Amino acid sequence: MAEFFTAGNCIWVALALVWSAAYAVGSTLAAYNPDPQPVNPFNHYLWWWWYQLVFNAAGALIGWIALYFLWHADFKNPTVGHFVALAVAFLGITGNLPQIALRLQGPKV
């Protein structure tokens, strides 16, 4: 575990956290669907904002973690896990992982 905390890895983790947080804020503001009348966008309940921020940041962060795994992976013998990590990294970093996760839950009853 100590070899993980090198200067390069710490910079990578910091950048991944910053980009994930930036994505979370941007996607939360984009997800806000106001009524036709002009209203204050911050009238939503605090839990809605918290849920959106955490859900989208977690999706982006999972994508960055998968990319980190791929960056350090051995591709001499690729496995199914490499392809799954590639899909998760792509979906997470592009912001589609949270929406895919919601669709995998099934229809709301």
C-alpha positions in Angstrom: 0.0 0.0 0.0 2.9 2.4 0.7 4.1 2.2 -2.9 0.7 3.7 -4.0 1.4 6.9 -2.2 4.1 8.2 -4.5 4.1 11.8 -5.7 2.8 10.9 -9.1 -0.1 8.8 -7.7 -1.1 11.5 -5.2 -1.2 14.1 -8.0 -3.3 11.7 -10.1 -5.7 11.1 -7.3 -6.0 14.8 -6.6 -6.8 15.5 -10.2 -9.3 12.7 -10.4 -11.1 14.0 -7.2 -11.1 17.6 -8.6 -12.5 16.5 -12.0 -15.1 14.3 -10.3 -16.2 17.1 -8.1 -16.4 19.5 -11.1 -18.4 16.9 -13.0 -20.7 16.4 -10.1 -21.5 20.1 -9.8 -22.0 20.6 -13.5 -24.2 17.6 -14.0 -26.2 18.5 -10.9 -26.9 21.9 -12.3 -27.7 20.4 -15.7 -30.1 17.9 -14.1 -32.1 20.6 -12.5 -35.3 21.0 -14.4 -37.1 24.2 -13.3 -40.8 24.8 -13.7 -41.8 27.1 -16.6 -42.2 29.9 -14.1 -38.9 31.5 -13.0 -38.0 30.1 -9.6 -34.9 30.0 -7.5 -33.0 26.8 -8.5 -31.9 26.4 -4.9 -35.5 25.8 -3.7 -35.0 22.1 -4.1 -34.6 20.1 -0.9 -31.1 19.9 0.4 -31.1 16.1 0.1 -31.8 16.3 -3.7 -28.7 18.5 -4.2 -26.6 16.2 -1.9 -27.9 13.1 -3.7 -27.1 14.5 -7.2 -23.6 15.7 -6.1 -22.6 12.4 -4.4 -24.2 10.2 -7.1 -22.5 11.9 -10.0 -19.2 12.4 -8.3 -19.1 8.7 -7.3 -19.8 7.7 -10.9 -17.0 9.9 -12.2 -14.6 8.7 -9.5 -15.3 5.1 -10.2 -14.4 5.8 -13.8 -11.1 7.3 -12.8 -10.3 4.4 -10.6 -11.0 2.0 -13.4 -8.7 4.1 -15.7 -6.0 3.9 -13.0 -6.4 0.1 -12.9 -6.1 0.0 -16.7 -3.0 2.3 -16.7 -1.2 -0.1 -14.4 -2.6 -3.3 -15.9 -0.6 -6.0 -17.7 -2.0 -6.3 -21.2 0.2 -9.2 -22.2 -2.7 -11.5 -21.3 -5.9 -9.5 -21.5 -8.9 -10.8 -19.6 -12.6 -10.0 -19.5 -11.8 -7.8 -16.5 -9.7 -5.5 -18.7 -12.6 -5.0 -21.0 -15.1 -4.4 -18.2 -12.7 -1.9 -16.6 -12.4 -0.2 -20.0 -16.2 0.1 -20.3 -16.5 1.3 -16.7 -13.8 3.9 -17.2 -15.4 5.2 -20.3 -18.9 5.4 -18.9 -17.7 6.9 -15.6 -15.4 9.6 -17.0 -18.0 10.6 -19.6 -20.7 10.8 -17.0 -22.9 8.0 -18.2 -22.2 5.5 -15.4 -24.8 6.9 -12.9 -27.5 6.8 -15.6 -26.6 3.2 -16.6 -26.7 2.2 -12.9 -30.2 3.7 -12.6 -31.4 1.9 -15.7 -30.0 -1.4 -14.4 -32.3 -1.1 -11.3 -35.3 -1.9 -13.4 -38.6 0.0 -13.8 -40.0 2.0 -10.9 -43.2 0.4 -9.5 
